[in-house]
C-alpha cells in the first residue's frame, strides 16, 4: 500500500541534506567506477560527476549531478547547480559511450543550472540545448534516474532518455515552487501552495507518463532502509537495460523520439 505524501512534503524530502546523492548511488550500485574530468574546452565542473563502471559486469557510462553532503562539499559542488562546462563534460562522456557502445545511466539531483553571469558568458543555454539535441540521437540506450530535485532545463539536460526512473521522494518541475509562486503571485512565501499546483511529484509525473517507473521509498507509510531502496533501484536498472538492449537501433531511436513528442 502506497501512502502518497503531499507535494510540499515531497519538496522538503527531495531537498533533505541527508538524502542519498548520485555519487553515493554510483558507489553502491556499480563496481570499479573510474571518474573522468574536464570538458576539453574550459575546465572541470565538480557539480557533474561521471565516468565508466560496471553494472552486474556490464560496462556502462554513468553520470550524475552532485549536490554536497555537507557545507564544504556543497561549496565545491556549487550546491548541485552545474556550469556549462559540466554539461559539456557530460556530453563528452556520452559521445564516448556511443563510440564504445556503452549504455548510459544518468542520476539527476539539481535545483537547476547555475544562473550566474559567468555561466551565461560561457554559453549555459547553448550547452543545455546541445545536450538535448545530441542525446535525442545517441545510438546507445539511455536511462535517467531522478533521485532528488529535478529543476528546469538544468535537469532535462541529462534527462533525454529511453526510460526515466524516479525515486518516490523526488520532484521534477520547470522551476522551483518558490519561483513559481514569485511569478504567479509575486509572493515566494506561497511556495507550498504552488507545489500542490505544479504536478511535480513522482506520483503526478507517473500518471502523466513523464516517468516510466517509480522506485518506492516507503511501505505502508514507513520509510524504507536505504539498502532496500538501492536493491529496488539496481534491479530496475538491470531489467530496463536488458529490455532496451533487445531493441533494434532504429526502434530504440524512434521510441525515444516518440516519447518526447507526446509532451
C-alpha positions in Angstrom: 0.0 0.0 0.0 1.4 3.4 -1.0 0.6 6.4 1.2 1.1 9.4 -1.0 2.7 12.4 0.6 1.6 16.0 -0.2 3.6 17.9 -2.7 5.2 20.3 -0.2 6.3 17.3 1.9 8.0 15.8 -1.1 9.7 19.0 -1.9 11.2 19.0 1.6 12.2 15.3 1.4 13.8 15.8 -2.1 15.9 18.7 -0.7 16.8 17.0 2.6 20.6 17.5 3.2 21.0 13.8 4.3 19.4 12.4 1.1 21.4 9.9 -0.8 23.3 11.6 -3.5 24.1 10.5 -7.1 27.7 9.8 -6.2 26.6 7.6 -3.3 24.3 5.7 -5.7 27.2 5.2 -8.1 29.4 3.9 -5.3 26.7 1.5 -4.0 25.2 0.2 -7.2 28.2 0.0 -9.6 31.6 -1.7 -9.5 35.0 -0.3 -10.4 33.8 3.3 -11.0 36.5 5.4 -12.7 35.8 9.1 -12.7 36.7 11.3 -15.7 37.2 15.1 -15.5 37.0 18.1 -17.8 35.1 19.2 -20.8 38.2 19.7 -23.0 37.1 23.3 -23.7 37.2 25.3 -20.4 37.7 23.2 -17.3 36.2 20.7 -14.8 32.9 21.2 -13.1 32.6 19.3 -9.8 28.8 19.6 -9.9 28.8 16.9 -12.6 30.5 13.6 -11.9 30.9 10.9 -14.5 32.9 8.0 -15.8 32.8 4.4 -16.5 31.8 1.5 -14.3 30.2 -2.0 -14.3 26.6 -2.8 -13.6 26.4 -6.6 -13.0 29.6 -7.0 -15.1 28.2 -4.9 -17.9 30.3 -1.8 -18.8 28.3 1.4 -18.7 28.9 5.1 -18.6 27.4 6.7 -15.5 26.9 10.5 -15.0 25.4 12.4 -12.1 24.6 15.9 -11.0 26.0 16.0 -7.5 25.0 18.1 -4.5 27.3 18.2 -1.5 26.8 16.0 1.6 28.0 18.9 3.9 28.7 22.6 3.5 32.3 22.1 2.4 31.3 19.7 -0.4 28.3 21.9 -1.4 30.7 24.8 -1.9 32.9 22.5 -4.1 29.8 21.2 -6.0 28.2 24.6 -6.3 25.1 23.2 -4.5 24.4 20.9 -7.4 24.0 23.7 -10.0 26.2 22.9 -13.0 28.1 25.4 -15.1 28.2 25.0 -18.9 31.4 23.0 -18.6 29.6 20.5 -16.5 27.0 19.8 -19.2 29.8 19.7 -21.8 31.7 17.2 -19.8 28.6 15.1 -19.6 28.1 15.3 -23.3 31.8 14.3 -23.9 31.3 11.2 -21.8 28.0 10.4 -23.6 29.7 10.6 -27.0 32.5 8.4 -25.7 29.9 5.9 -24.6 28.3 5.9 -28.0 31.7 5.3 -29.6 32.4 2.3 -27.4 28.7 1.1 -27.5 28.2 1.5 -23.7 24.7 2.2 -22.3 24.4 5.5 -20.4 22.8 5.9 -17.0 22.3 9.4 -15.5 21.4 10.4 -12.0 19.8 13.8 -11.6 19.6 15.9 -8.4 19.8 19.6 -9.1 17.8 22.8 -8.3 18.7 23.9 -11.8 21.7 25.1 -13.9 23.8 27.8 -12.3 22.4 31.2 -13.2 25.4 33.4 -12.6 26.6 35.8 -15.2 29.8 33.8 -15.8 27.8 30.8 -16.7 25.8 32.9 -19.3 29.1 34.3 -20.6 30.4 30.7 -21.2 27.2 29.6 -23.0 24.9 27.9 -20.5 21.9 27.9 -22.7 23.8 26.6 -25.7 25.4 23.8 -23.6 22.0 22.6 -22.4 20.4 22.9 -25.8 23.3 20.9 -27.3 22.8 18.1 -24.8 19.1 17.9 -25.7 19.9 17.8 -29.4 22.7 15.2 -29.1 21.0 12.9 -26.5 17.9 12.6 -28.7 20.0 10.8 -31.3 22.7 8.9 -29.3 22.9 5.3 -30.6 23.0 3.6 -27.3 20.4 3.0 -24.6 19.9 5.8 -22.1 18.3 5.6 -18.6 17.8 8.6 -16.4 17.2 8.4 -12.7 15.7 11.4 -10.7 16.8 10.9 -7.2 16.2 14.3 -5.6 15.4 17.6 -7.2 14.9 17.9 -10.9 14.9 21.6 -11.7 14.2 23.0 -15.1 16.5 22.8 -18.1 19.4 22.0 -15.8 17.7 18.6 -15.1 16.4 17.7 -18.6 19.9 18.4 -20.0 20.7 14.9 -18.6 17.1 13.6 -18.9 16.5 12.8 -22.6 16.3 9.1 -22.1 14.7 5.9 -23.3 13.5 5.2 -19.8 13.1 7.6 -16.9 13.0 6.2 -13.3 12.2 8.3 -10.3 12.7 7.8 -6.6 9.4 8.2 -4.8 10.5 11.1 -2.7 11.8 13.1 -5.7 10.4 16.1 -7.7 10.8 17.2 -11.3 9.5 20.6 -12.5 10.0 23.5 -14.8 11.2 25.7 -11.9 11.2 25.8 -8.1 7.9 26.2 -6.2 9.4 29.5 -4.8 10.0 30.7 -8.4 6.5 29.7 -9.5 4.9 31.5 -6.6 7.0 34.6 -7.2 5.9 34.7 -10.8 2.3 33.9 -10.3 1.5 35.7 -7.1 4.6 37.9 -6.5 4.9 36.1 -3.2 7.5 33.3 -2.7 6.1 32.5 0.7 3.2 30.7 -1.1 5.6 28.1 -2.4 3.8 25.2 -0.6 0.6 26.2 -2.3 2.4 26.4 -5.7 3.9 23.0 -5.2 0.4 21.5 -5.0 -0.5 23.1 -8.3 2.6 22.2 -10.3 2.2 18.4 -10.7 5.9 18.0 -9.7 5.6 14.8 -7.5 6.7 11.4 -8.6 3.0 10.2 -8.4 1.8 13.1 -10.7 4.6 12.5 -13.2 4.0 8.8 -13.4 0.3 9.5 -14.1 1.3 11.9 -16.8 3.7 9.3 -18.3 6.7 11.7 -17.9 8.2 9.0 -15.7 8.2 5.3 -16.6 8.8 3.7 -13.2 8.7 4.8 -9.6 11.2 3.4 -7.1 9.5 3.0 -3.8 10.9 4.7 -0.7 8.2 3.8 1.8 5.9 0.9 2.6 2.6 1.5 4.4 3.8 4.9 5.5 7.2 3.8 6.8 10.4 4.9 5.1 12.4 2.0 3.7 16.0 1.4 4.6 18.4 2.9 2.1 19.8 -0.6 1.3 16.3 -1.7 0.3 15.8 1.3 -1.9 19.2 0.6 -3.5 18.2 -3.0 -4.2 14.9 -2.0 -5.8 16.8 0.6 -8.0 19.5 -1.7 -9.1 17.0 -4.4 -10.0 15.1 -1.9 -12.1 18.2 -0.6 -13.8 19.3 -4.1 -14.8 15.9 -5.1 -16.0 15.4 -1.9 -18.0 18.9 -2.2 -19.7 18.0 -5.8 -20.7 14.8 -4.6 -22.3 16.4 -1.7 -24.1 19.3 -3.9 -25.3 16.7 -6.2 -27.0 15.5 -3.3 -29.3 16.9 -2.7 -32.8 18.7 0.6 -33.1 16.0 2.1 -35.4 13.3 1.1 -33.0 15.2 2.4 -30.0 15.7 5.9 -31.6 12.1 6.0 -32.8 10.7 5.2 -29.4 12.9 7.8 -27.8 11.7 10.4 -30.4 8.0 9.5 -29.8 8.4 9.5 -26.1 9.3 13.2 -26.1 6.9 14.1 -28.9 4.0 13.1 -26.7 4.7 16.0 -24.3 
